[in-house]
Amino acid sequence: MCPPCTEHYVRVGYATLGLRNPLHSSIKYIVCAARPFTYPDGYPINPKAIGDHMRKKRMDNRLMQSDIAHIIGVSEASIWNWENGRTKPSKKNLEIINEFVAAL
């Protein structure tokens, strides 16, 4: 039996045994089933642009935009703009991004 966690549905119930002794007439049971997998909001399933690749790697590794900004050495706004296709990274930053995407 697995412990209750966020990855499973857990249901606790009682089953009646039909015994004469009322103290032992039911037993406690726990049912645990895996949750169905769903992609988080904004997750790029088929990334095409560099921003989509960055977002996919970031979400796969459970990192925040501020974490990536610190690694690359740019502002959080730059990461947001790249991921949303508002701007494109410079050649210098593009090399760092490629290394980041390949490393993770």
LINPE-V261694 format. One record per helix or strand of 3 or more residues. SS is the DSSP state (H for helix, E for strand). FROM is the first residue (numbers start at 1). LEN is the number of residues. If there is no record, write none. Layout:
ss: [SS	SS]
from: [FROM	FROM]
len: [LEN	LEN]
This chain:
ss: [E	H	E	H	H	H	H]
from: [8	22	26	50	65	76	91]
len: [9	3	9	11	8	8	13]
